[in-house]
Amino acid sequence: MKTSPSSLSQFFILSPRGDTIISKDYRGDSPVGAAEAFFRRVTFWSGGSAPPVFRLGDMTYVWVKTGGLLFACNTRFNASPSTIVELLHRVVRVFRDYCGVLSEEAIRKNFILIYELLDEVLDFGYPQRTSTENLKAHVYNEAVDARVTRAPALPGSRTAPRASARKPIGGGPVTAGRISSGGAAAGARGERNEIYVDVLERLTMTFSATGAVVNATVDGCVQMKSYLAGNPELALALNENLVVGAGGAVGAVLLDDCNFHACVRLDDFEESRVLTFVPPDGEFVVLNYRASGDVRAPFCVQPHVEEIKDAPHMLEVVVVVCADLPADNHGANVVISVKCPRTTDIATPDPPGVGASADYDAAKRALIWTVSKFAGSKEYTFRARIRLSSRCTAQTRRQVGPVSLTFEIPMYNVSNLQVKYLRIADCPKNYNPYRWVRYVTSASSYVCRC
């Protein structure tokens, strides 16, 4: 097999049905029907889900799945799989920046733009440019907005519609310029000046059977997307009591470590916790951070597994979940899953009450409860009976669990990292762009042992 850093033979995007939406052949050595053969292999992979890298004949296929779409490529060379996976993720990010949202409709409406981007990103199968900021100088097609139309935000509100930050970026070449004294003139297409800041946190927490926290980690980032005319310099202020590393007074916001985007200047960070930068085009991460230790759990979980008297083939599972959130916050799409023993015949959950649903997934051998909106300070008790094919033993009882949760909590974060203000340098008095700040906390791995 030939050796190459990451020379690709073919790149293609497939719909969830297997339709080829985009296909680009770079070297002419990819077999006929490669996309169809790839989709069949992924769909009917023996033993579960197909791995991100596999061989089919003398071709190596690498793929990622985003928004239901399959982004894949193949190569005959002995290329680095991790390099190609990273390349695919960057290509996905570039497409999202330009199209605003990644969907089958958006790709089909912008196929001319997508092919132009692929010509710039890959040359004869070799990666060239994968930064939205660098591509702006070479890509001239403008994106067709394929977002779902939603009601506009009310003046003065602090929350933008969910799809607002997913607008396509401008497709024209980069033009130098400052904010004019005319004020709130929008971009070339007449759009209003807006900037979006998302503070996103993913929780990894493990609880003991008694509900005590065994370990907790927060992986967070401050993510930004700018639609400001003139590309001005910005100043983003964080908590003044923010402490990075060891130490810190009582009540301080403690981070284990953090790193910043290359465009960020840290001249005032140590003294006043202010970040200054000129935002690049497209979506980018201003700051990545990590916190651990004393992390407040948004959901407290207490599982109970009991053997039923006079029924040696039955187990009862009770899971109590309490939302330790302020009353004005809520968990969205909370899913509680409990693994059942291998000898389970059937599991029957009790009706969980208003706003919740219950089910048993025989294929995954799991009890699943779903709460669409779990209000703060509210408590749910979930019950189910498990019928076994053999007599219940201590070993069978230990096979119950763990209990895992997935959720998303809007306008809430557990690290208490806050954006105090976002200012524009050298800003005229009549230049008043819309600023949107959103906080979202979600579960990465939220597990309670039984």
C-alpha distance (Angstrom), angle and dihedral (degrees) to the residues before:
residue distance angle dihedral
M1 . . .
K2 3.79 . .
T3 3.78 117.8 .
S4 3.80 122.8 -131.8
P5 3.80 134.7 152.5
S6 3.83 94.4 -119.0
S7 3.81 114.0 -35.3
L8 3.81 110.3 162.8
S9 3.78 127.3 -153.4
Q10 3.81 100.0 -163.5
F11 3.80 139.5 2.5
F12 3.80 123.4 -160.1
I13 3.80 141.9 166.8
L14 3.81 118.5 -145.5
S15 3.79 129.9 -165.4
P16 3.84 120.8 -128.2
R17 3.83 86.6 -96.6
G18 3.80 93.0 54.3
D19 3.83 96.9 -104.3
T20 3.80 113.4 148.7
I21 3.82 106.4 -121.7
I22 3.83 98.1 170.0
S23 3.80 127.9 15.0
K24 3.80 126.5 175.3
D25 3.83 122.0 179.2
Y26 3.82 111.4 -160.5
R27 3.81 105.2 174.3
G28 3.80 106.8 20.2
D29 3.81 92.7 -126.9
S30 3.82 98.0 102.5
P31 3.83 114.2 111.6
V32 3.81 120.2 -109.7
G33 3.81 111.5 -92.6
A34 3.81 93.4 18.2
A35 3.82 93.2 145.6
E36 3.83 92.7 51.0
A37 3.82 92.0 46.6
F38 3.81 89.9 48.9
F39 3.82 92.9 50.8
R40 3.83 92.9 49.0
R41 3.79 90.8 49.9
V42 3.81 93.2 49.3
T43 3.82 93.5 44.6
F44 3.81 96.3 47.9
W45 3.80 99.2 34.0
S46 3.79 108.5 153.5
G47 3.79 115.8 -121.1
G48 3.82 98.8 21.9
S49 3.79 134.3 -63.0
A50 3.79 120.3 14.9
P51 3.83 116.1 -112.2
P52 3.82 118.6 -113.0
V53 3.82 90.4 -110.7
F54 3.82 126.3 39.4
R55 3.80 141.1 144.8
L56 3.79 125.9 -116.4
G57 3.78 111.6 -175.7
D58 3.80 107.7 -44.2
M59 3.84 93.3 -25.8
T60 3.79 127.5 93.4
Y61 3.81 114.9 -145.0
V62 3.82 123.5 -157.7
W63 3.79 121.9 -175.9
V64 3.81 146.0 165.8
K65 3.79 130.0 -165.0
T66 3.80 122.1 -137.2
G67 3.79 128.4 166.2
G68 3.80 90.4 -7.2
L69 3.83 91.1 -58.6
L70 3.81 123.2 116.2
F71 3.81 115.4 -135.0
A72 3.80 108.0 -166.6
C73 3.77 143.6 162.1
N74 3.78 137.2 -178.8
T75 3.78 136.4 -151.7
R76 3.79 140.1 -176.7
F77 3.79 91.2 -150.6
N78 3.79 127.4 92.1
A79 3.80 91.0 -110.2
S80 3.82 127.2 167.7
P81 3.84 108.0 -92.3
S82 3.81 93.5 -154.5
T83 3.81 90.6 52.0
I84 3.81 91.9 52.4
V85 3.83 92.7 46.0
E86 3.81 88.9 52.2
L87 3.82 89.5 47.5
L88 3.82 91.2 52.6
H89 3.81 91.6 50.3
R90 3.81 89.9 51.0
V91 3.80 91.4 48.4
V92 3.82 89.3 51.0
R93 3.80 89.8 50.7
V94 3.83 91.7 50.2
F95 3.82 91.5 49.7
R96 3.81 90.4 49.3
D97 3.80 91.8 49.6
Y98 3.80 92.4 51.5
C99 3.83 99.5 38.1
G100 3.81 95.6 36.8
V101 3.81 93.0 -137.4
L102 3.81 131.0 32.9
S103 3.78 110.6 -127.7
E104 3.78 137.1 127.9
E105 3.80 90.4 -104.3
A106 3.81 92.5 50.1
I107 3.82 92.2 50.1
R108 3.82 92.9 47.8
K109 3.82 93.1 47.4
N110 3.81 91.6 48.7
F111 3.80 101.0 38.2
I112 3.84 92.6 125.8
L113 3.80 90.2 53.4
I114 3.84 91.0 45.5
Y115 3.81 92.4 53.8
E116 3.81 90.6 47.9
L117 3.81 90.0 51.7
L118 3.81 91.3 49.1
D119 3.81 90.2 52.4
E120 3.79 89.3 55.6
V121 3.80 97.7 40.2
L122 3.84 96.3 47.6
D123 3.78 128.1 32.6
F124 3.83 114.6 -169.9
G125 3.81 86.8 -23.5
Y126 3.81 95.8 -50.9
P127 3.84 120.2 117.3
Q128 3.81 114.0 -113.1
R129 3.81 115.0 161.4
T130 3.81 124.8 6.6
S131 3.80 100.4 164.1
T132 3.80 120.1 99.9
E133 3.79 89.7 -147.3
N134 3.83 92.7 56.4
L135 3.80 93.5 42.8
K136 3.81 92.4 56.3
A137 3.81 90.1 75.8
H138 3.82 92.6 55.3
V139 3.85 106.0 34.6
Y140 3.81 117.0 77.2
N141 3.81 105.1 170.2
E142 3.80 116.3 100.9
A143 3.78 121.9 -134.4
V144 3.79 124.6 -113.2
D145 3.81 109.0 -126.3
A146 3.83 107.4 -119.6
R147 3.79 98.3 172.6
V148 3.80 121.2 131.7
T149 3.81 108.8 -103.5
R150 3.79 113.0 -115.6
A151 3.76 136.0 177.5
P152 3.82 111.6 -78.8
A153 3.78 120.4 -107.8
L154 3.79 115.6 -98.9
P155 3.82 116.3 -109.0
G156 3.78 110.5 -90.2
S157 3.79 95.0 14.1
R158 3.79 118.1 137.6
T159 3.78 96.6 -143.9
A160 3.79 125.7 71.8
P161 3.80 124.4 -157.1
R162 3.81 110.9 -85.0
A163 3.82 93.7 -110.9
S164 3.81 95.1 46.4
A165 3.80 95.4 94.8
R166 3.82 90.6 50.2
K167 3.77 97.4 73.8
P168 3.81 115.8 133.2
I169 3.78 115.2 -103.7
G170 3.78 119.7 -118.4
G171 3.78 112.9 -77.8
G172 3.80 100.1 -151.6
P173 3.80 127.3 96.7
V174 3.77 121.6 -78.2
T175 3.79 112.8 -85.7
A176 3.75 122.3 -165.3
G177 3.76 116.4 -130.5
R178 3.77 148.2 125.2
I179 3.79 131.6 -127.4
S180 3.76 107.7 -75.5
S181 3.75 122.7 -131.0
G182 3.79 86.7 -114.8
G183 3.78 87.4 85.1
A184 3.76 125.6 -150.5
A185 3.77 98.0 26.3
A186 3.77 106.4 148.7
G187 3.78 130.6 -140.6
A188 3.76 127.7 -62.3
R189 3.81 92.1 -77.3
G190 3.80 95.3 50.3
E191 3.80 96.9 -102.8
R192 3.77 118.8 150.3
N193 3.80 120.3 -106.9
E194 3.78 111.3 -96.2
I195 3.78 138.6 161.7
Y196 3.80 126.8 -167.4
V197 3.80 126.3 -155.7
D198 3.81 121.0 -173.0
V199 3.80 123.3 -170.5
L200 3.80 102.3 -159.8
E201 3.80 124.0 -174.4
R202 3.81 130.2 -177.1
L203 3.79 118.5 -160.7
T204 3.79 126.8 -144.4
M205 3.82 109.3 -173.0
T206 3.79 135.1 160.8
F207 3.81 123.7 -165.3
S208 3.79 130.7 -165.6
A209 3.81 121.2 -125.0
T210 3.82 88.5 -93.3
G211 3.81 92.2 56.2
A212 3.82 96.0 -105.1
V213 3.81 116.7 141.9
V214 3.82 110.9 -109.1
N215 3.81 97.0 -179.4
A216 3.78 136.5 -11.9
T217 3.79 133.5 -170.1
V218 3.79 132.4 177.0
D219 3.81 119.7 -156.0
G220 3.77 108.7 -169.2
C221 3.77 143.0 167.4
V222 3.79 139.6 -172.3
Q223 3.79 105.7 -133.2
M224 3.78 126.1 -170.0
K225 3.79 140.3 -170.1
S226 3.78 119.0 -173.9
Y227 3.82 131.0 -157.8
L228 3.81 95.9 170.2
A229 3.80 119.5 141.8
G230 3.79 114.0 -120.1
N231 3.81 94.3 17.4
P232 3.84 94.8 -107.4
E233 3.79 127.6 -165.4
L234 3.81 113.8 -93.2
A235 3.79 134.6 -154.3
L236 3.80 117.2 -151.8
A237 3.82 117.0 -169.5
L238 3.81 123.3 -158.4
N239 3.82 130.9 -171.5
E240 3.79 112.4 -49.0
N241 3.83 89.1 -141.8
L242 3.79 91.9 56.4
V243 3.82 112.1 134.4
V244 3.80 123.1 -169.2
G245 3.81 114.4 -158.8
A246 3.79 127.1 -3.9
G247 3.77 125.5 -10.5
G248 3.75 131.4 30.5
A249 3.79 134.8 149.5
V250 3.78 124.7 -90.1
G251 3.79 109.8 -72.0
A252 3.81 94.5 23.0
V253 3.79 120.9 138.0
L254 3.80 103.6 -113.2
L255 3.79 124.1 -156.7
D256 3.79 122.9 -177.7
D257 3.80 93.0 -150.2
C258 3.79 142.0 -26.4
N259 3.80 141.7 -170.7
F260 3.79 133.2 -158.0
H261 3.80 139.1 -140.8
A262 3.80 114.8 -97.1
C263 3.82 91.6 -111.7
V264 3.84 93.3 59.9
R265 3.80 119.3 102.4
L266 3.80 115.6 -152.7
D267 3.82 99.6 -164.1
D268 3.82 92.7 121.3
F269 3.80 99.8 26.7
E270 3.80 99.3 95.1
E271 3.79 93.9 47.5
S272 3.81 105.0 35.2
R273 3.85 105.8 5.9
V274 3.81 91.6 -117.8
L275 3.81 122.4 145.6
T276 3.81 119.2 -156.7
F277 3.80 123.5 -165.5
V278 3.79 147.2 138.4
P279 3.82 104.0 -117.2
P280 3.83 116.8 -125.8
D281 3.80 119.8 -131.6
G282 3.77 116.7 -82.8
E283 3.76 130.1 16.2
F284 3.80 117.0 -34.3
V285 3.80 139.7 166.1
V286 3.79 113.4 -112.4
L287 3.79 95.1 -173.0
N288 3.80 138.4 7.1
Y289 3.79 118.1 -161.6
R290 3.77 142.7 172.1
A291 3.80 131.2 -153.2
S292 3.78 132.3 -179.9
G293 3.77 141.2 165.6
D294 3.79 117.2 48.0
V295 3.81 98.4 36.4
R296 3.80 119.5 156.8
A297 3.80 110.9 -127.3
P298 3.83 111.0 -132.5
F299 3.82 90.9 -154.5
C300 3.81 125.2 37.6
V301 3.80 114.7 -153.1
Q302 3.83 128.0 -162.1
P303 3.82 116.4 176.9
H304 3.83 125.3 -169.0
V305 3.80 126.3 -169.5
E306 3.80 117.8 -170.0
E307 3.78 135.5 175.4
I308 3.79 113.6 -126.3
K309 3.78 114.8 -123.3
D310 3.81 116.3 -120.6
A311 3.85 88.5 14.5
P312 3.83 108.8 83.5
H313 3.80 91.5 175.3
M314 3.82 95.5 54.7
L315 3.81 136.2 83.9
E316 3.80 128.9 -174.1
V317 3.80 120.1 -147.0
V318 3.81 121.2 -163.1
V319 3.81 121.1 -177.0
V320 3.80 119.9 -174.9
V321 3.81 114.7 -163.7
C322 3.80 122.4 -175.7
A323 3.82 124.4 -172.9
D324 3.81 106.1 -132.9
L325 3.80 90.9 -164.4
P326 3.79 134.5 116.8
A327 3.80 112.2 -86.8
D328 3.82 92.4 -110.8
N329 3.82 92.5 56.4
H330 3.77 128.9 73.4
G331 3.78 142.1 -175.3
A332 3.79 114.1 -116.8
N333 3.80 123.3 -145.6
V334 3.80 94.6 -2.9
V335 3.80 110.7 -171.4
I336 3.84 120.6 -168.8
S337 3.79 114.6 -165.5
V338 3.84 127.5 -173.5
K339 3.80 122.6 -171.9
C340 3.81 115.1 -133.1
P341 3.85 128.1 -146.6
R342 3.80 120.5 -85.5
T343 3.82 90.3 -113.0
T344 3.81 93.3 58.6
D345 3.81 114.3 136.4
I346 3.77 96.8 179.1
A347 3.80 137.4 -19.1
T348 3.79 120.8 -149.4
P349 3.82 117.3 -163.1
D350 3.81 120.2 -158.5
P351 3.83 117.1 -120.6
P352 3.83 102.9 -84.9
G353 3.80 97.5 -149.7
V354 3.79 137.9 -109.4
G355 3.81 115.9 -15.7
A356 3.80 94.7 16.6
S357 3.80 137.6 86.4
A358 3.80 134.8 -160.7
D359 3.78 134.2 -153.1
Y360 3.80 143.4 160.2
D361 3.81 117.7 -130.5
A362 3.81 105.5 -154.7
A363 3.83 93.1 -173.0
K364 3.81 92.1 56.6
R365 3.82 92.1 31.3
A366 3.78 90.2 -131.9
L367 3.79 139.9 131.1
I368 3.80 109.8 -132.3
W369 3.79 127.7 -164.7
T370 3.80 120.7 -177.0
V371 3.81 127.4 -162.8
S372 3.80 113.0 -173.9
K373 3.81 94.0 -162.6
F374 3.82 118.0 17.1
A375 3.82 105.3 -170.0
G376 3.79 121.4 -143.7
S377 3.84 116.5 -92.3
K378 3.81 90.3 14.0
E379 3.81 122.3 128.5
Y380 3.80 129.1 -151.9
T381 3.81 127.3 -166.8
F382 3.79 114.1 -156.1
R383 3.81 120.0 -164.6
A384 3.79 133.0 -174.9
R385 3.79 139.6 164.8
I386 3.78 121.6 -137.7
R387 3.80 120.8 -155.2
L388 3.81 113.9 -155.3
S389 3.79 130.6 -153.5
S390 3.81 90.5 -136.7
R391 3.77 137.3 30.8
C392 3.78 115.5 -68.2
T393 3.83 115.1 -106.0
A394 3.79 134.9 175.8
Q395 3.80 88.8 -98.2
T396 3.81 91.2 52.6
R397 3.78 90.5 51.1
R398 3.83 90.6 52.8
Q399 3.80 89.7 56.2
V400 3.81 90.9 67.8
G401 3.78 110.9 101.6
P402 2.87 161.8 -50.2
V403 3.80 102.3 -143.8
S404 3.80 111.6 -136.5
L405 3.80 129.4 -170.5
T406 3.78 132.7 -159.6
F407 3.80 120.9 -172.2
E408 3.78 147.4 140.0
I409 3.81 123.4 -135.8
P410 3.83 114.4 -163.0
M411 3.81 121.1 -149.3
Y412 3.81 93.1 10.9
N413 3.79 137.2 97.4
V414 3.79 131.5 179.0
S415 3.81 99.6 -147.9
N416 3.84 91.5 61.0
L417 3.80 90.5 -133.5
Q418 3.81 105.0 156.0
V419 3.79 136.9 -171.5
K420 3.80 103.1 -129.9
Y421 3.78 96.7 -174.5
L422 3.79 143.6 -21.2
R423 3.79 114.2 -146.2
I424 3.78 134.5 -178.3
A425 3.80 118.0 -134.8
D426 3.81 118.6 -125.5
C427 3.78 90.9 6.6
P428 3.84 118.8 173.6
K429 3.79 115.8 -128.2
N430 3.80 93.8 -112.6
Y431 3.82 93.3 48.9
N432 3.80 104.6 96.7
P433 3.83 112.8 156.8
Y434 3.78 124.7 -173.1
R435 3.78 113.5 -97.9
W436 3.80 120.1 -162.1
V437 3.80 123.6 -170.5
R438 3.80 121.1 -176.1
Y439 3.81 132.5 179.9
V440 3.80 121.2 -156.5
T441 3.81 128.7 176.4
S442 3.80 120.9 -170.4
A443 3.79 137.5 172.5
S444 3.78 119.4 -101.4
S445 3.81 96.1 171.5
Y446 3.80 116.2 -10.3
V447 3.83 108.8 170.9
C448 3.80 136.2 164.9
R449 3.79 120.6 -167.2
C450 3.80 118.6 -132.7
